[in-house]
């Protein structure tokens, strides 16, 4: 259920919408989560354990945010889109990773398990500018997850990140080329059994060709500098 209003129509803030959402969700366990098995490769040769008894997640989600849309800012055909949102998700039977570190990699185990309740809260921001010949966007997300049963952090919450994209279009906008910088922050909000992760940056390149109205082709290079 979403309710949105545009309180400033006809003013200098025309194009601004504020909204609120309440949603209930259901997610069955994935095949990977239920059937993962074997030994982790490399020096950390711990064992993955399957869990065919995983229960589905059910969620109660709240979100509030604002959208802004405006055309013709610098040129007659350009477009600006902004979005910001804050969310609070309470999830029953949250599927999280249980890493049992015994002090010896060979006897340590990793398994997906249900916890009674997990809570995710976070903030998202998106901005995109498109002037036909060139375009740019930036997206940022910060997510905090807690195991409500133990008070510890959840193990599977992604780190905060900022993704910046920029590109150009050629040949009547049929060819798009661009680059992307994905900046991931250090993740130190983890359970006591999980190692913290360092910050890193990924540089990606992409190109898309709209050959005909029904055929498009694309190529992408991920992590250009192998970092």
C-alpha positions as a Python dict, from the first residue, in 0.01 Angstrom:
ca = {
    (1, 'X'): (0, 0, 0),
    (2, 'X'): (155, 328, -111),
    (3, 'X'): (26, 681, -67),
    (4, 'X'): (199, 964, -251),
    (5, 'X'): (124, 1335, -269),
    (6, 'X'): (258, 1625, -477),
    (7, 'X'): (211, 1922, -244),
    (8, 'X'): (389, 2182, -456),
    (9, 'X'): (227, 2157, -798),
    (10, 'X'): (229, 2491, -978),
    (11, 'X'): (520, 2625, -768),
    (12, 'X'): (899, 2630, -812),
    (13, 'X'): (904, 2289, -641),
    (14, 'X'): (668, 2136, -894),
    (15, 'X'): (776, 1776, -961),
    (16, 'X'): (837, 1687, -596),
    (17, 'X'): (644, 1390, -459),
    (18, 'X'): (654, 1252, -104),
    (19, 'X'): (527, 904, -31),
    (20, 'X'): (485, 635, 231),
    (21, 'X'): (461, 259, 178),
    (22, 'X'): (361, -41, 387),
    (23, 'X'): (428, -383, 237),
    (24, 'X'): (416, -745, 346),
    (25, 'X'): (648, -990, 177),
    (26, 'X'): (721, -1360, 152),
    (27, 'X'): (1044, -1525, 34),
    (28, 'X'): (1102, -1897, 5),
    (29, 'X'): (1455, -2028, 63),
    (30, 'X'): (1667, -2040, -251),
    (31, 'X'): (1817, -2357, -392),
    (32, 'X'): (2164, -2232, -294),
    (33, 'X'): (2061, -2171, 66),
    (34, 'X'): (1902, -2514, 110),
    (35, 'X'): (2139, -2735, -91),
    (36, 'X'): (2483, -2569, -74),
    (37, 'X'): (2746, -2828, 17),
    (38, 'X'): (3112, -2910, -24),
    (39, 'X'): (3440, -2749, 79),
    (40, 'X'): (3534, -2385, 34),
    (41, 'X'): (3830, -2363, -206),
    (42, 'X'): (4162, -2206, -119),
    (43, 'X'): (4329, -2163, 218),
    (44, 'X'): (3995, -2124, 403),
    (45, 'X'): (3883, -2483, 343),
    (46, 'X'): (3582, -2485, 575),
    (47, 'X'): (3274, -2697, 497),
    (48, 'X'): (2940, -2577, 357),
    (49, 'X'): (2644, -2755, 517),
    (50, 'X'): (2304, -2787, 343),
    (51, 'X'): (1981, -2711, 530),
    (52, 'X'): (1670, -2856, 367),
    (53, 'X'): (1458, -2754, 668),
    (54, 'X'): (1478, -2379, 610),
    (55, 'X'): (1146, -2198, 656),
    (56, 'X'): (1034, -1911, 430),
    (57, 'X'): (1083, -1551, 537),
    (58, 'X'): (786, -1322, 600),
    (59, 'X'): (837, -948, 619),
    (60, 'X'): (658, -631, 731),
    (61, 'X'): (813, -331, 559),
    (62, 'X'): (777, 44, 602),
    (63, 'X'): (925, 301, 367),
    (64, 'X'): (906, 679, 343),
    (65, 'X'): (1071, 888, 79),
    (66, 'X'): (1059, 1156, -185),
    (67, 'X'): (1086, 1166, -564),
    (68, 'X'): (1171, 1464, -779),
    (69, 'X'): (1130, 1482, -1155),
    (70, 'X'): (1206, 1776, -1382),
    (71, 'X'): (1267, 1820, -1754),
    (72, 'X'): (1432, 2098, -1952),
    (73, 'X'): (1682, 2216, -1692),
    (74, 'X'): (1986, 2304, -1905),
    (75, 'X'): (1855, 2205, -2247),
    (76, 'X'): (1511, 2153, -2395),
    (77, 'X'): (1540, 1773, -2386),
    (78, 'X'): (1734, 1694, -2067),
    (79, 'X'): (1587, 1516, -1764),
    (80, 'X'): (1668, 1510, -1392),
    (81, 'X'): (1542, 1237, -1159),
    (82, 'X'): (1603, 1224, -782),
    (83, 'X'): (1489, 972, -524),
    (84, 'X'): (1559, 928, -155),
    (85, 'X'): (1409, 670, 79),
    (86, 'X'): (1433, 538, 434),
    (87, 'X'): (1306, 187, 509),
    (88, 'X'): (1245, -38, 809),
    (89, 'X'): (1192, -409, 745),
    (90, 'X'): (1101, -658, 1019),
    (91, 'X'): (1152, -1013, 896),
    (92, 'X'): (1033, -1331, 1067),
    (93, 'X'): (1241, -1648, 1010),
    (94, 'X'): (1517, -1437, 856),
    (95, 'X'): (1761, -1656, 661),
    (96, 'X'): (2113, -1571, 773),
    (97, 'X'): (2454, -1737, 760),
    (98, 'X'): (2581, -1930, 1063),
    (99, 'X'): (2961, -1949, 1053),
    (100, 'X'): (3090, -2190, 1317),
    (101, 'X'): (3458, -2103, 1346),
    (102, 'X'): (3633, -2368, 1556),
    (103, 'X'): (3983, -2225, 1529),
    (104, 'X'): (4070, -2474, 1257),
    (105, 'X'): (3951, -2415, 900),
    (106, 'X'): (3916, -2788, 835),
    (107, 'X'): (3658, -2834, 1111),
    (108, 'X'): (3476, -2500, 1068),
    (109, 'X'): (3133, -2494, 902),
    (110, 'X'): (2909, -2248, 716),
    (111, 'X'): (2532, -2300, 698),
    (112, 'X'): (2222, -2094, 620),
    (113, 'X'): (1978, -2097, 915),
    (114, 'X'): (1656, -1930, 1025),
    (115, 'X'): (1665, -1682, 1308),
    (116, 'X'): (1350, -1578, 1492),
    (117, 'X'): (1346, -1218, 1377),
    (118, 'X'): (1579, -984, 1195),
    (119, 'X'): (1544, -610, 1138),
    (120, 'X'): (1684, -420, 843),
    (121, 'X'): (1690, -40, 834),
    (122, 'X'): (1853, 168, 570),
    (123, 'X'): (1876, 472, 351),
    (124, 'X'): (1894, 492, -28),
    (125, 'X'): (1967, 785, -257),
    (126, 'X'): (1954, 799, -636),
    (127, 'X'): (2017, 1084, -879),
    (128, 'X'): (2020, 1064, -1259),
    (129, 'X'): (2073, 1327, -1528),
    (130, 'X'): (2016, 1252, -1895),
    (131, 'X'): (2082, 1500, -2174),
    (132, 'X'): (2037, 1256, -2466),
    (133, 'X'): (2399, 1279, -2587),
    (134, 'X'): (2544, 1216, -2240),
    (135, 'X'): (2417, 1083, -1909),
    (136, 'X'): (2530, 1039, -1548),
    (137, 'X'): (2392, 888, -1231),
    (138, 'X'): (2487, 821, -871),
    (139, 'X'): (2329, 576, -629),
    (140, 'X'): (2413, 522, -262),
    (141, 'X'): (2284, 279, -3),
    (142, 'X'): (2346, 225, 368),
    (143, 'X'): (2189, -79, 536),
    (144, 'X'): (2199, -184, 901),
    (145, 'X'): (2085, -534, 1003),
    (146, 'X'): (2032, -676, 1350),
    (147, 'X'): (1951, -1021, 1485),
    (148, 'X'): (1669, -938, 1726),
    (149, 'X'): (1719, -1269, 1908),
    (150, 'X'): (2082, -1208, 2006),
    (151, 'X'): (2127, -833, 1959),
    (152, 'X'): (2421, -893, 1725),
    (153, 'X'): (2454, -777, 1367),
    (154, 'X'): (2333, -995, 1083),
    (155, 'X'): (2602, -1178, 884),
    (156, 'X'): (2463, -1127, 533),
    (157, 'X'): (2400, -751, 523),
    (158, 'X'): (2590, -584, 235),
    (159, 'X'): (2830, -301, 310),
    (160, 'X'): (2743, 60, 232),
    (161, 'X'): (2831, 158, -123),
    (162, 'X'): (2820, 436, -380),
    (163, 'X'): (2787, 360, -752),
    (164, 'X'): (2869, 638, -999),
    (165, 'X'): (2797, 596, -1371),
    (166, 'X'): (2868, 823, -1669),
    (167, 'X'): (2842, 770, -2042),
    (168, 'X'): (2796, 904, -2394),
    (169, 'X'): (2565, 816, -2683),
    (170, 'X'): (2651, 817, -3054),
    (171, 'X'): (2490, 741, -3391),
    (172, 'X'): (2148, 880, -3315),
    (173, 'X'): (2170, 738, -2960),
    (174, 'X'): (2198, 377, -3083),
    (175, 'X'): (2546, 333, -2933),
    (176, 'X'): (2601, 395, -2561),
    (177, 'X'): (2944, 371, -2396),
    (178, 'X'): (3033, 448, -2038),
    (179, 'X'): (3220, 375, -1720),
    (180, 'X'): (3117, 298, -1365),
    (181, 'X'): (3292, 334, -1031),
    (182, 'X'): (3158, 110, -755),
    (183, 'X'): (3291, 222, -415),
    (184, 'X'): (3219, -26, -135),
    (185, 'X'): (3286, 78, 224),
    (186, 'X'): (3445, -137, 493),
    (187, 'X'): (3201, -367, 670),
    (188, 'X'): (3275, -378, 1042),
    (189, 'X'): (2919, -430, 1169),
    (190, 'X'): (2927, -810, 1168),
    (191, 'X'): (2870, -1090, 1422),
    (192, 'X'): (3161, -1193, 1642),
    (193, 'X'): (3211, -1511, 1437),
    (194, 'X'): (3245, -1326, 1103),
    (195, 'X'): (3554, -1142, 983),
    (196, 'X'): (3529, -774, 894),
    (197, 'X'): (3589, -672, 534),
    (198, 'X'): (3798, -387, 395),
    (199, 'X'): (3679, -112, 163),
    (200, 'X'): (3741, -151, -210),
    (201, 'X'): (3668, 14, -545),
    (202, 'X'): (3568, -149, -874),
    (203, 'X'): (3601, 16, -1214),
    (204, 'X'): (3364, -120, -1480),
    (205, 'X'): (3320, -38, -1849),
    (206, 'X'): (3018, -103, -2069),
    (207, 'X'): (2890, -54, -2423),
    (208, 'X'): (2545, -116, -2573),
    (209, 'X'): (2446, -115, -2941),
    (210, 'X'): (2081, -96, -3051),
    (211, 'X'): (2130, -262, -3390),
    (212, 'X'): (1760, -265, -3482),
    (213, 'X'): (1432, -199, -3303),
    (214, 'X'): (1426, -566, -3199),
    (215, 'X'): (1797, -646, -3156),
    (216, 'X'): (2042, -501, -2906),
    (217, 'X'): (2392, -613, -2810),
    (218, 'X'): (2609, -528, -2514),
    (219, 'X'): (2951, -592, -2364),
    (220, 'X'): (3074, -523, -2013),
    (221, 'X'): (3413, -531, -1844),
    (222, 'X'): (3392, -580, -1469),
    (223, 'X'): (3674, -488, -1230),
    (224, 'X'): (3898, -343, -1501),
    (225, 'X'): (4205, -308, -1278),
    (226, 'X'): (4167, -648, -1107),
    (227, 'X'): (4136, -501, -758),
}
